[in-house]
C-alpha cells in the first residue's frame, strides 16, 4: 500500500527533496519541441517557482 509523501519525508532532517517530473505522450515540459515546432520555454519559470514554494 502506498503512503503519502508527507509521511515519508522528514523535513526536520533535510530541507531538500529530489523532484521528478514525467511527461506523457512525448509532450515537452520546457524548451523547443522539435516534432511540433512549439516552444514551451514559458513554463520553465513556473516550474522553478513551484519547486521553490
mmCIF file of the N, C-alpha and C atoms, coordinates in Angstrom:
data_MODEL
# 
_entry.id   MODEL 
# 
loop_
_atom_site.group_PDB 
_atom_site.id 
_atom_site.type_symbol 
_atom_site.label_atom_id 
_atom_site.label_alt_id 
_atom_site.label_comp_id 
_atom_site.label_asym_id 
_atom_site.label_entity_id 
_atom_site.label_seq_id 
_atom_site.pdbx_PDB_ins_code 
_atom_site.Cartn_x 
_atom_site.Cartn_y 
_atom_site.Cartn_z 
_atom_site.occupancy 
_atom_site.B_iso_or_equiv 
_atom_site.pdbx_formal_charge 
_atom_site.auth_seq_id 
_atom_site.auth_comp_id 
_atom_site.auth_asym_id 
_atom_site.auth_atom_id 
_atom_site.pdbx_PDB_model_num 
ATOM 1   N N  . UNK A 1 1  ? 0.844  -1.178 0.000   1.00 0.00 ? 1  UNK A N  1 
ATOM 2   C CA . UNK A 1 1  ? 0.000  0.000  0.000   1.00 0.00 ? 1  UNK A CA 1 
ATOM 3   C C  . UNK A 1 1  ? 0.890  1.243  0.000   1.00 0.00 ? 1  UNK A C  1 
ATOM 4   N N  . UNK A 1 2  ? 0.518  2.240  -0.751  1.00 0.00 ? 2  UNK A N  1 
ATOM 5   C CA . UNK A 1 2  ? 1.312  3.459  -0.831  1.00 0.00 ? 2  UNK A CA 1 
ATOM 6   C C  . UNK A 1 2  ? 1.051  4.367  0.353   1.00 0.00 ? 2  UNK A C  1 
ATOM 7   N N  . UNK A 1 3  ? 2.018  5.241  0.620   1.00 0.00 ? 3  UNK A N  1 
ATOM 8   C CA . UNK A 1 3  ? 1.912  6.197  1.717   1.00 0.00 ? 3  UNK A CA 1 
ATOM 9   C C  . UNK A 1 3  ? 2.057  7.613  1.185   1.00 0.00 ? 3  UNK A C  1 
ATOM 10  N N  . UNK A 1 4  ? 1.377  8.584  1.808   1.00 0.00 ? 4  UNK A N  1 
ATOM 11  C CA . UNK A 1 4  ? 1.560  9.976  1.386   1.00 0.00 ? 4  UNK A CA 1 
ATOM 12  C C  . UNK A 1 4  ? 2.996  10.422 1.618   1.00 0.00 ? 4  UNK A C  1 
ATOM 13  N N  . UNK A 1 5  ? 3.490  11.280 0.746   1.00 0.00 ? 5  UNK A N  1 
ATOM 14  C CA . UNK A 1 5  ? 4.877  11.739 0.868   1.00 0.00 ? 5  UNK A CA 1 
ATOM 15  C C  . UNK A 1 5  ? 5.120  12.474 2.175   1.00 0.00 ? 5  UNK A C  1 
ATOM 16  N N  . UNK A 1 6  ? 4.100  13.151 2.692   1.00 0.00 ? 6  UNK A N  1 
ATOM 17  C CA . UNK A 1 6  ? 4.287  13.864 3.962   1.00 0.00 ? 6  UNK A CA 1 
ATOM 18  C C  . UNK A 1 6  ? 4.626  12.893 5.096   1.00 0.00 ? 6  UNK A C  1 
ATOM 19  N N  . UNK A 1 7  ? 4.266  11.615 4.941   1.00 0.00 ? 7  UNK A N  1 
ATOM 20  C CA . UNK A 1 7  ? 4.622  10.606 5.936   1.00 0.00 ? 7  UNK A CA 1 
ATOM 21  C C  . UNK A 1 7  ? 5.980  9.976  5.659   1.00 0.00 ? 7  UNK A C  1 
ATOM 22  N N  . UNK A 1 8  ? 6.490  10.120 4.444   1.00 0.00 ? 8  UNK A N  1 
ATOM 23  C CA . UNK A 1 8  ? 7.757  9.506  4.071   1.00 0.00 ? 8  UNK A CA 1 
ATOM 24  C C  . UNK A 1 8  ? 8.949  10.443 4.240   1.00 0.00 ? 8  UNK A C  1 
ATOM 25  N N  . UNK A 1 9  ? 8.718  11.742 4.122   1.00 0.00 ? 9  UNK A N  1 
ATOM 26  C CA . UNK A 1 9  ? 9.800  12.723 4.135   1.00 0.00 ? 9  UNK A CA 1 
ATOM 27  C C  . UNK A 1 9  ? 9.842  13.429 5.478   1.00 0.00 ? 9  UNK A C  1 
ATOM 28  N N  . UNK A 1 10 ? 10.993 13.395 6.121   1.00 0.00 ? 10 UNK A N  1 
ATOM 29  C CA . UNK A 1 10 ? 11.182 14.096 7.386   1.00 0.00 ? 10 UNK A CA 1 
ATOM 30  C C  . UNK A 1 10 ? 11.817 15.454 7.093   1.00 0.00 ? 10 UNK A C  1 
ATOM 31  N N  . UNK A 1 11 ? 11.005 16.508 7.075   1.00 0.00 ? 11 UNK A N  1 
ATOM 32  C CA . UNK A 1 11 ? 11.518 17.836 6.745   1.00 0.00 ? 11 UNK A CA 1 
ATOM 33  C C  . UNK A 1 11 ? 12.398 18.411 7.849   1.00 0.00 ? 11 UNK A C  1 
ATOM 34  N N  . UNK A 1 12 ? 12.373 17.839 9.027   1.00 0.00 ? 12 UNK A N  1 
ATOM 35  C CA . UNK A 1 12 ? 13.244 18.306 10.104  1.00 0.00 ? 12 UNK A CA 1 
ATOM 36  C C  . UNK A 1 12 ? 14.694 17.885 9.852   1.00 0.00 ? 12 UNK A C  1 
ATOM 37  N N  . UNK A 1 13 ? 14.896 16.763 9.183   1.00 0.00 ? 13 UNK A N  1 
ATOM 38  C CA . UNK A 1 13 ? 16.258 16.281 8.958   1.00 0.00 ? 13 UNK A CA 1 
ATOM 39  C C  . UNK A 1 13 ? 16.849 16.768 7.636   1.00 0.00 ? 13 UNK A C  1 
ATOM 40  N N  . UNK A 1 14 ? 16.009 17.114 6.675   1.00 0.00 ? 14 UNK A N  1 
ATOM 41  C CA . UNK A 1 14 ? 16.517 17.619 5.401   1.00 0.00 ? 14 UNK A CA 1 
ATOM 42  C C  . UNK A 1 14 ? 15.548 18.622 4.813   1.00 0.00 ? 14 UNK A C  1 
ATOM 43  N N  . UNK A 1 15 ? 16.101 19.656 4.184   1.00 0.00 ? 15 UNK A N  1 
ATOM 44  C CA . UNK A 1 15 ? 15.273 20.653 3.528   1.00 0.00 ? 15 UNK A CA 1 
ATOM 45  C C  . UNK A 1 15 ? 15.127 20.368 2.045   1.00 0.00 ? 15 UNK A C  1 
ATOM 46  N N  . UNK A 1 16 ? 15.847 19.391 1.553   1.00 0.00 ? 16 UNK A N  1 
ATOM 47  C CA . UNK A 1 16 ? 15.880 19.128 0.115   1.00 0.00 ? 16 UNK A CA 1 
ATOM 48  C C  . UNK A 1 16 ? 15.257 17.780 -0.195  1.00 0.00 ? 16 UNK A C  1 
ATOM 49  N N  . UNK A 1 17 ? 14.570 17.735 -1.294  1.00 0.00 ? 17 UNK A N  1 
ATOM 50  C CA . UNK A 1 17 ? 13.947 16.503 -1.748  1.00 0.00 ? 17 UNK A CA 1 
ATOM 51  C C  . UNK A 1 17 ? 14.040 16.459 -3.262  1.00 0.00 ? 17 UNK A C  1 
ATOM 52  N N  . UNK A 1 18 ? 14.377 15.324 -3.807  1.00 0.00 ? 18 UNK A N  1 
ATOM 53  C CA . UNK A 1 18 ? 14.526 15.172 -5.249  1.00 0.00 ? 18 UNK A CA 1 
ATOM 54  C C  . UNK A 1 18 ? 13.147 15.125 -5.900  1.00 0.00 ? 18 UNK A C  1 
ATOM 55  N N  . UNK A 1 19 ? 12.901 16.027 -6.835  1.00 0.00 ? 19 UNK A N  1 
ATOM 56  C CA . UNK A 1 19 ? 11.627 16.078 -7.554  1.00 0.00 ? 19 UNK A CA 1 
ATOM 57  C C  . UNK A 1 19 ? 11.826 15.585 -8.972  1.00 0.00 ? 19 UNK A C  1 
ATOM 58  N N  . UNK A 1 20 ? 10.916 14.743 -9.409  1.00 0.00 ? 20 UNK A N  1 
ATOM 59  C CA . UNK A 1 20 ? 10.983 14.189 -10.748 1.00 0.00 ? 20 UNK A CA 1 
ATOM 60  C C  . UNK A 1 20 ? 9.665  14.477 -11.452 1.00 0.00 ? 20 UNK A C  1 
ATOM 61  N N  . UNK A 1 21 ? 9.741  14.965 -12.671 1.00 0.00 ? 21 UNK A N  1 
ATOM 62  C CA . UNK A 1 21 ? 8.537  15.182 -13.473 1.00 0.00 ? 21 UNK A CA 1 
ATOM 63  C C  . UNK A 1 21 ? 8.571  14.255 -14.671 1.00 0.00 ? 21 UNK A C  1 
ATOM 64  N N  . UNK A 1 22 ? 7.451  13.719 -15.000 1.00 0.00 ? 22 UNK A N  1 
ATOM 65  C CA . UNK A 1 22 ? 7.359  12.839 -16.152 1.00 0.00 ? 22 UNK A CA 1 
ATOM 66  C C  . UNK A 1 22 ? 6.295  13.385 -17.098 1.00 0.00 ? 22 UNK A C  1 
ATOM 67  N N  . UNK A 1 23 ? 6.635  13.524 -18.331 1.00 0.00 ? 23 UNK A N  1 
ATOM 68  C CA . UNK A 1 23 ? 5.691  13.968 -19.347 1.00 0.00 ? 23 UNK A CA 1 
ATOM 69  C C  . UNK A 1 23 ? 5.228  12.753 -20.130 1.00 0.00 ? 23 UNK A C  1 
ATOM 70  N N  . UNK A 1 24 ? 3.970  12.755 -20.511 1.00 0.00 ? 24 UNK A N  1 
ATOM 71  C CA . UNK A 1 24 ? 3.403  11.625 -21.243 1.00 0.00 ? 24 UNK A CA 1 
ATOM 72  C C  . UNK A 1 24 ? 3.178  12.010 -22.694 1.00 0.00 ? 24 UNK A C  1 
ATOM 73  N N  . UNK A 1 25 ? 3.034  11.030 -23.519 1.00 0.00 ? 25 UNK A N  1 
ATOM 74  C CA . UNK A 1 25 ? 2.766  11.188 -24.954 1.00 0.00 ? 25 UNK A CA 1 
ATOM 75  C C  . UNK A 1 25 ? 3.804  12.062 -25.643 1.00 0.00 ? 25 UNK A C  1 
ATOM 76  N N  . UNK A 1 26 ? 5.037  11.934 -25.234 1.00 0.00 ? 26 UNK A N  1 
ATOM 77  C CA . UNK A 1 26 ? 6.156  12.675 -25.816 1.00 0.00 ? 26 UNK A CA 1 
ATOM 78  C C  . UNK A 1 26 ? 5.959  14.186 -25.718 1.00 0.00 ? 26 UNK A C  1 
ATOM 79  N N  . UNK A 1 27 ? 5.187  14.620 -24.731 1.00 0.00 ? 27 UNK A N  1 
ATOM 80  C CA . UNK A 1 27 ? 4.937  16.050 -24.538 1.00 0.00 ? 27 UNK A CA 1 
ATOM 81  C C  . UNK A 1 27 ? 6.166  16.709 -23.920 1.00 0.00 ? 27 UNK A C  1 
ATOM 82  N N  . UNK A 1 28 ? 6.415  17.936 -24.293 1.00 0.00 ? 28 UNK A N  1 
ATOM 83  C CA . UNK A 1 28 ? 7.555  18.692 -23.792 1.00 0.00 ? 28 UNK A CA 1 
ATOM 84  C C  . UNK A 1 28 ? 7.111  19.533 -22.610 1.00 0.00 ? 28 UNK A C  1 
ATOM 85  N N  . UNK A 1 29 ? 7.929  19.562 -21.568 1.00 0.00 ? 29 UNK A N  1 
ATOM 86  C CA . UNK A 1 29 ? 7.632  20.400 -20.408 1.00 0.00 ? 29 UNK A CA 1 
ATOM 87  C C  . UNK A 1 29 ? 8.217  21.792 -20.614 1.00 0.00 ? 29 UNK A C  1 
ATOM 88  N N  . UNK A 1 30 ? 9.457  21.871 -21.046 1.00 0.00 ? 30 UNK A N  1 
ATOM 89  C CA . UNK A 1 30 ? 10.145 23.151 -21.279 1.00 0.00 ? 30 UNK A CA 1 
ATOM 90  C C  . UNK A 1 30 ? 10.955 23.047 -22.569 1.00 0.00 ? 30 UNK A C  1 
ATOM 91  N N  . UNK A 1 31 ? 11.211 24.190 -23.175 1.00 0.00 ? 31 UNK A N  1 
ATOM 92  C CA . UNK A 1 31 ? 12.070 24.217 -24.348 1.00 0.00 ? 31 UNK A CA 1 
ATOM 93  C C  . UNK A 1 31 ? 11.325 24.052 -25.655 1.00 0.00 ? 31 UNK A C  1 
ATOM 94  N N  . UNK A 1 32 ? 12.075 23.826 -26.700 1.00 0.00 ? 32 UNK A N  1 
ATOM 95  C CA . UNK A 1 32 ? 11.544 23.727 -28.070 1.00 0.00 ? 32 UNK A CA 1 
ATOM 96  C C  . UNK A 1 32 ? 11.226 22.276 -28.404 1.00 0.00 ? 32 UNK A C  1 
ATOM 97  N N  . UNK A 1 33 ? 9.989  22.018 -28.794 1.00 0.00 ? 33 UNK A N  1 
ATOM 98  C CA . UNK A 1 33 ? 9.578  20.694 -29.241 1.00 0.00 ? 33 UNK A CA 1 
ATOM 99  C C  . UNK A 1 33 ? 9.922  20.582 -30.722 1.00 0.00 ? 33 UNK A C  1 
ATOM 100 N N  . UNK A 1 34 ? 10.877 19.737 -31.046 1.00 0.00 ? 34 UNK A N  1 
ATOM 101 C CA . UNK A 1 34 ? 11.358 19.638 -32.418 1.00 0.00 ? 34 UNK A CA 1 
ATOM 102 C C  . UNK A 1 34 ? 10.360 18.925 -33.339 1.00 0.00 ? 34 UNK A C  1 
ATOM 103 N N  . UNK A 1 35 ? 9.440  18.148 -32.770 1.00 0.00 ? 35 UNK A N  1 
ATOM 104 C CA . UNK A 1 35 ? 8.451  17.456 -33.602 1.00 0.00 ? 35 UNK A CA 1 
ATOM 105 C C  . UNK A 1 35 ? 7.327  18.389 -34.038 1.00 0.00 ? 35 UNK A C  1 
ATOM 106 N N  . UNK A 1 36 ? 6.807  19.188 -33.095 1.00 0.00 ? 36 UNK A N  1 
ATOM 107 C CA . UNK A 1 36 ? 5.680  20.066 -33.421 1.00 0.00 ? 36 UNK A CA 1 
ATOM 108 C C  . UNK A 1 36 ? 6.108  21.490 -33.755 1.00 0.00 ? 36 UNK A C  1 
ATOM 109 N N  . UNK A 1 37 ? 7.321  21.869 -33.328 1.00 0.00 ? 37 UNK A N  1 
ATOM 110 C CA . UNK A 1 37 ? 7.784  23.227 -33.545 1.00 0.00 ? 37 UNK A CA 1 
ATOM 111 C C  . UNK A 1 37 ? 7.325  24.207 -32.478 1.00 0.00 ? 37 UNK A C  1 
ATOM 112 N N  . UNK A 1 38 ? 6.561  23.731 -31.499 1.00 0.00 ? 38 UNK A N  1 
ATOM 113 C CA . UNK A 1 38 ? 6.070  24.600 -30.424 1.00 0.00 ? 38 UNK A CA 1 
ATOM 114 C C  . UNK A 1 38 ? 7.171  24.884 -29.413 1.00 0.00 ? 38 UNK A C  1 
ATOM 115 N N  . UNK A 1 39 ? 7.119  26.072 -28.828 1.00 0.00 ? 39 UNK A N  1 
ATOM 116 C CA . UNK A 1 39 ? 8.086  26.468 -27.813 1.00 0.00 ? 39 UNK A CA 1 
ATOM 117 C C  . UNK A 1 39 ? 7.371  26.553 -26.466 1.00 0.00 ? 39 UNK A C  1 
ATOM 118 N N  . UNK A 1 40 ? 7.851  25.782 -25.495 1.00 0.00 ? 40 UNK A N  1 
ATOM 119 C CA . UNK A 1 40 ? 7.259  25.733 -24.166 1.00 0.00 ? 40 UNK A CA 1 
ATOM 120 C C  . UNK A 1 40 ? 8.184  26.329 -23.116 1.00 0.00 ? 40 UNK A C  1 
ATOM 121 N N  . UNK A 1 41 ? 9.070  27.205 -23.520 1.00 0.00 ? 41 UNK A N  1 
ATOM 122 C CA . UNK A 1 41 ? 10.038 27.796 -22.601 1.00 0.00 ? 41 UNK A CA 1 
ATOM 123 C C  . UNK A 1 41 ? 9.368  28.623 -21.512 1.00 0.00 ? 41 UNK A C  1 
ATOM 124 N N  . UNK A 1 42 ? 8.171  29.150 -21.792 1.00 0.00 ? 42 UNK A N  1 
ATOM 125 C CA . UNK A 1 42 ? 7.469  29.960 -20.800 1.00 0.00 ? 42 UNK A CA 1 
ATOM 126 C C  . UNK A 1 42 ? 7.117  29.168 -19.530 1.00 0.00 ? 42 UNK A C  1 
ATOM 127 N N  . UNK A 1 43 ? 7.127  27.869 -19.612 1.00 0.00 ? 43 UNK A N  1 
ATOM 128 C CA . UNK A 1 43 ? 6.807  27.041 -18.444 1.00 0.00 ? 43 UNK A CA 1 
ATOM 129 C C  . UNK A 1 43 ? 7.972  26.909 -17.463 1.00 0.00 ? 43 UNK A C  1 
ATOM 130 N N  . UNK A 1 44 ? 9.194  27.174 -17.899 1.00 0.00 ? 44 UNK A N  1 
ATOM 131 C CA . UNK A 1 44 ? 10.377 26.941 -17.079 1.00 0.00 ? 44 UNK A CA 1 
ATOM 132 C C  . UNK A 1 44 ? 10.316 27.726 -15.764 1.00 0.00 ? 44 UNK A C  1 
ATOM 133 N N  . UNK A 1 45 ? 10.010 29.023 -15.834 1.00 0.00 ? 45 UNK A N  1 
ATOM 134 C CA . UNK A 1 45 ? 9.970  29.829 -14.621 1.00 0.00 ? 45 UNK A CA 1 
ATOM 135 C C  . UNK A 1 45 ? 8.851  29.379 -13.692 1.00 0.00 ? 45 UNK A C  1 
ATOM 136 N N  . UNK A 1 46 ? 7.728  28.930 -14.250 1.00 0.00 ? 46 UNK A N  1 
ATOM 137 C CA . UNK A 1 46 ? 6.628  28.439 -13.428 1.00 0.00 ? 46 UNK A CA 1 
ATOM 138 C C  . UNK A 1 46 ? 7.080  27.204 -12.631 1.00 0.00 ? 46 UNK A C  1 
ATOM 139 N N  . UNK A 1 47 ? 7.797  26.298 -13.265 1.00 0.00 ? 47 UNK A N  1 
ATOM 140 C CA . UNK A 1 47 ? 8.292  25.094 -12.591 1.00 0.00 ? 47 UNK A CA 1 
ATOM 141 C C  . UNK A 1 47 ? 9.276  25.490 -11.479 1.00 0.00 ? 47 UNK A C  1 
ATOM 142 N N  . UNK A 1 48 ? 10.178 26.390 -11.762 1.00 0.00 ? 48 UNK A N  1 
ATOM 143 C CA . UNK A 1 48 ? 11.140 26.847 -10.760 1.00 0.00 ? 48 UNK A CA 1 
ATOM 144 C C  . UNK A 1 48 ? 10.431 27.476 -9.569  1.00 0.00 ? 48 UNK A C  1 
ATOM 145 N N  . UNK A 1 49 ? 9.453  28.325 -9.838  1.00 0.00 ? 49 UNK A N  1 
ATOM 146 C CA . UNK A 1 49 ? 8.695  28.967 -8.754  1.00 0.00 ? 49 UNK A CA 1 
ATOM 147 C C  . UNK A 1 49 ? 7.960  27.953 -7.885  1.00 0.00 ? 49 UNK A C  1 
ATOM 148 N N  . UNK A 1 50 ? 7.365  26.940 -8.526  1.00 0.00 ? 50 UNK A N  1 
ATOM 149 C CA . UNK A 1 50 ? 6.637  25.905 -7.766  1.00 0.00 ? 50 UNK A CA 1 
ATOM 150 C C  . UNK A 1 50 ? 7.579  25.071 -6.914  1.00 0.00 ? 50 UNK A C  1 
ATOM 151 N N  . UNK A 1 51 ? 8.759  24.761 -7.429  1.00 0.00 ? 51 UNK A N  1 
ATOM 152 C CA . UNK A 1 51 ? 9.726  23.991 -6.656  1.00 0.00 ? 51 UNK A CA 1 
ATOM 153 C C  . UNK A 1 51 ? 10.232 24.783 -5.453  1.00 0.00 ? 51 UNK A C  1 
ATOM 154 N N  . UNK A 1 52 ? 10.420 26.089 -5.631  1.00 0.00 ? 52 UNK A N  1 
ATOM 155 C CA . UNK A 1 52 ? 10.885 26.916 -4.511  1.00 0.00 ? 52 UNK A CA 1 
ATOM 156 C C  . UNK A 1 52 ? 9.799  27.079 -3.454  1.00 0.00 ? 52 UNK A C  1 
ATOM 157 N N  . UNK A 1 53 ? 8.542  27.052 -3.871  1.00 0.00 ? 53 UNK A N  1 
ATOM 158 C CA . UNK A 1 53 ? 7.430  27.171 -2.931  1.00 0.00 ? 53 UNK A CA 1 
ATOM 159 C C  . UNK A 1 53 ? 7.386  25.964 -2.015  1.00 0.00 ? 53 UNK A C  1 
# 
